[in-house]
Amino acid sequence: MVNCGIGDGLLLDTRLALFHAAEKWLAVADLHYGYEISQRANGWLIPAWGMQHIEQRLGSLISEYEPTRVILVGDIVHSSVARNEAERFIDALRKLGPELILIRGNHDKGLQGIPLLDEFRLGHFQFQHGHQRSNLGSEVIAVEGHIHPTWRFSDGSGTRLRAPALVQTAGKLILPAFSPWAAGVKLDMDEEYRLWVCTGSRIFTIVR
């Protein structure tokens, strides 16, 4: 287990999850479960390992941190093509013990048989996917996903490494994408922010 305290009792795990040590919740975003099924349905023969990787990584996080709540912060499934597989995955998560909170993302239109929330408030944290604008008070910290933040390292000689990152601002935490298929995007933000970059075995912090 490799994690880093990022303030307010929060631990960022290199497996791309956020855990609150006092309140015992674990949050991940943008699983895009069933991505490979969706792509194969479109004729792209990509390897079928992503769903198993998501299941194993999330299962190990729950086993090690023992959260009382697990919050999936939107884009739980990639498309309705993988609806049946995603529903089985969610049923299996419920059996692990923690209360499961499911936030609706812009990709989750196909999960019609599963109750999804547009937002969920817990203490001074509000969980929402981030694809819709919302105005929160200064006392509330939004926990979002949606943009798949990353950071690119370069040594100046052509070697490049892009790694997922958590974005921290004064009133917002943007989670890294939990999906192993997420390519990520270059950030374009006007406000000051801190990046927590996860490389698998280490976490780097970058202030912008």
C-alpha positions as CSV (number, residue, x, y, z in Angstrom):
1,M,0.0,0.0,0.0
2,V,1.4,3.4,-1.0
3,N,-0.5,6.5,-0.1
4,C,0.0,10.1,0.7
5,G,-1.8,12.5,3.0
6,I,-3.2,15.5,1.0
7,G,-4.9,17.3,3.9
8,D,-8.2,17.2,5.9
9,G,-7.7,13.5,6.8
10,L,-7.5,12.5,3.2
11,L,-5.3,9.8,1.8
12,L,-4.5,9.4,-1.9
13,D,-3.6,5.9,-2.9
14,T,-1.4,5.2,-5.9
15,R,-4.1,2.8,-7.1
16,L,-6.1,6.0,-7.9
17,A,-8.5,6.1,-4.9
18,L,-9.2,8.7,-2.3
19,F,-9.8,7.5,1.3
20,H,-11.0,9.6,4.3
21,A,-9.4,8.0,7.4
22,A,-11.8,9.5,9.9
23,E,-15.0,9.3,8.0
24,K,-14.1,5.9,6.5
25,W,-15.2,6.5,2.9
26,L,-13.4,5.4,-0.2
27,A,-14.0,7.2,-3.5
28,V,-13.0,6.4,-7.1
29,A,-14.2,7.9,-10.4
30,D,-14.5,7.1,-14.0
31,L,-14.3,3.3,-14.0
32,H,-15.7,3.0,-17.5
33,Y,-16.4,-0.6,-16.7
34,G,-16.9,-2.7,-19.8
35,Y,-14.8,-0.4,-22.1
36,E,-13.3,-3.3,-24.0
37,I,-16.8,-4.8,-24.6
38,S,-18.0,-1.5,-26.0
39,Q,-15.0,-1.2,-28.2
40,R,-15.2,-4.8,-29.5
41,A,-18.8,-4.1,-30.4
42,N,-17.5,-1.3,-32.6
43,G,-15.0,-3.6,-34.3
44,W,-11.9,-2.8,-32.2
45,L,-10.3,-6.1,-31.0
46,I,-8.7,-4.8,-27.9
47,P,-7.6,-7.1,-25.1
48,A,-10.3,-8.2,-22.6
49,W,-8.4,-7.5,-19.3
50,G,-9.7,-4.1,-18.1
51,M,-12.7,-5.3,-16.2
52,Q,-10.8,-7.9,-14.3
53,H,-8.1,-5.3,-13.4
54,I,-10.8,-2.9,-12.1
55,E,-12.4,-5.6,-10.0
56,Q,-9.1,-6.8,-8.5
57,R,-7.8,-3.3,-7.7
58,L,-11.0,-2.1,-6.1
59,G,-11.4,-5.3,-4.2
60,S,-7.9,-4.9,-2.8
61,L,-8.6,-1.3,-1.8
62,I,-11.7,-2.3,0.1
63,S,-9.9,-5.2,1.8
64,E,-7.0,-3.0,3.0
65,Y,-8.8,0.2,4.0
66,E,-12.1,-1.5,5.2
67,P,-14.3,1.6,4.4
68,T,-17.8,1.8,5.6
69,R,-18.8,3.5,2.3
70,V,-17.6,3.2,-1.2
71,I,-18.5,6.0,-3.6
72,L,-18.3,5.5,-7.3
73,V,-18.2,9.1,-8.6
74,G,-19.7,8.7,-12.1
75,D,-19.0,7.0,-15.4
76,I,-19.3,3.7,-13.7
77,V,-19.9,2.0,-17.1
78,H,-18.6,3.0,-20.5
79,S,-21.8,2.3,-22.4
80,S,-25.0,0.4,-22.3
81,V,-23.4,-2.4,-24.3
82,A,-21.8,-3.6,-21.1
83,R,-24.9,-3.1,-18.9
84,N,-25.3,-6.7,-17.9
85,E,-21.6,-7.1,-17.0
86,A,-21.7,-3.8,-15.0
87,E,-24.8,-4.9,-13.1
88,R,-23.1,-8.1,-12.1
89,F,-20.0,-6.1,-11.0
90,I,-22.1,-3.8,-8.9
91,D,-23.9,-6.7,-7.2
92,A,-20.5,-8.3,-6.4
93,L,-19.3,-5.0,-4.9
94,R,-22.4,-4.8,-2.6
95,K,-21.5,-8.2,-1.2
96,L,-18.1,-7.0,-0.1
97,G,-19.8,-5.2,2.8
98,P,-19.5,-1.4,2.6
99,E,-22.4,0.8,1.7
100,L,-22.2,1.5,-2.1
101,I,-23.0,5.0,-3.3
102,L,-23.4,5.4,-7.1
103,I,-23.1,8.8,-8.7
104,R,-24.5,9.3,-12.2
105,G,-22.0,10.3,-14.9
106,N,-22.5,11.2,-18.5
107,H,-21.7,7.6,-19.6
108,D,-24.2,6.0,-17.2
109,K,-27.4,6.3,-19.3
110,G,-27.5,2.6,-19.8
111,L,-27.7,1.8,-16.1
112,Q,-31.5,2.2,-15.9
113,G,-32.1,-0.6,-13.5
114,I,-29.7,0.6,-10.9
115,P,-30.5,3.6,-8.6
116,L,-28.0,6.4,-9.3
117,L,-27.7,9.8,-7.5
118,D,-26.8,13.1,-9.2
119,E,-24.9,14.1,-6.1
120,F,-24.3,12.9,-2.5
121,R,-23.4,15.1,0.4
122,L,-21.3,13.7,3.3
123,G,-20.1,16.2,5.9
124,H,-18.5,19.1,4.0
125,F,-17.8,16.9,0.9
126,Q,-20.2,16.8,-2.0
127,F,-19.7,14.0,-4.5
128,Q,-20.8,14.7,-8.1
129,H,-19.4,13.6,-11.5
130,G,-18.5,17.1,-12.7
131,H,-20.1,17.0,-16.2
132,Q,-22.8,19.5,-15.0
133,R,-22.1,22.9,-13.5
134,S,-23.1,23.4,-9.8
135,N,-22.7,26.3,-7.4
136,L,-21.5,25.2,-4.0
137,G,-20.9,27.3,-0.9
138,S,-17.4,28.1,0.3
139,E,-17.7,25.6,3.1
140,V,-18.3,22.7,0.7
141,I,-15.6,20.7,-1.1
142,A,-16.7,19.1,-4.4
143,V,-15.3,15.7,-5.1
144,E,-15.6,15.0,-8.9
145,G,-14.2,13.0,-11.8
146,H,-15.1,13.4,-15.5
147,I,-11.9,15.1,-16.9
148,H,-9.4,12.3,-16.3
149,P,-6.5,14.6,-15.2
150,T,-2.9,13.6,-16.0
151,W,0.6,15.0,-15.8
152,R,3.3,14.4,-18.4
153,F,6.9,14.0,-17.4
154,S,9.6,14.7,-20.0
155,D,13.4,14.5,-19.7
156,G,14.1,16.9,-22.7
157,S,15.5,14.1,-24.9
158,G,12.2,12.7,-26.1
159,T,11.3,10.4,-23.3
160,R,7.8,11.0,-22.0
161,L,5.7,9.5,-19.3
162,R,2.0,10.4,-18.7
163,A,0.6,9.6,-15.3
164,P,-2.9,10.0,-13.7
165,A,-3.3,12.7,-11.2
166,L,-5.6,14.2,-8.6
167,V,-6.3,17.9,-8.9
168,Q,-6.8,19.9,-5.7
169,T,-8.1,23.5,-5.6
170,A,-9.5,25.5,-2.7
171,G,-12.9,24.1,-3.2
172,K,-12.6,21.0,-5.3
173,L,-10.9,17.6,-5.6
174,I,-10.9,16.1,-9.2
175,L,-10.2,12.4,-9.0
176,P,-7.9,10.5,-11.4
177,A,-9.7,8.1,-13.7
178,F,-9.8,4.6,-12.2
179,S,-10.1,3.0,-15.7
180,P,-6.9,1.4,-17.0
181,W,-7.9,2.5,-20.5
182,A,-8.2,6.3,-19.7
183,A,-5.7,8.3,-21.7
184,G,-6.2,11.5,-19.7
185,V,-6.2,15.1,-20.8
186,K,-4.0,18.1,-20.4
187,L,-5.3,20.4,-17.8
188,D,-6.5,23.9,-18.7
189,M,-7.5,25.7,-15.5
190,D,-7.5,29.4,-14.6
191,E,-7.4,29.0,-10.9
192,E,-4.4,27.9,-8.8
193,Y,-4.2,24.2,-8.2
194,R,-2.0,21.4,-6.9
195,L,-1.5,18.2,-8.7
196,W,-0.9,14.9,-6.9
197,V,0.6,12.6,-9.6
198,C,0.4,8.8,-9.2
199,T,3.1,6.8,-10.9
200,G,2.2,3.4,-9.3
201,S,4.9,3.3,-6.6
202,R,5.2,7.0,-5.8
203,I,3.2,10.2,-5.6
204,F,4.6,13.5,-6.7
205,T,3.1,16.9,-5.9
206,I,3.2,19.8,-8.4
207,V,1.9,23.3,-7.7
208,R,0.5,25.3,-10.7
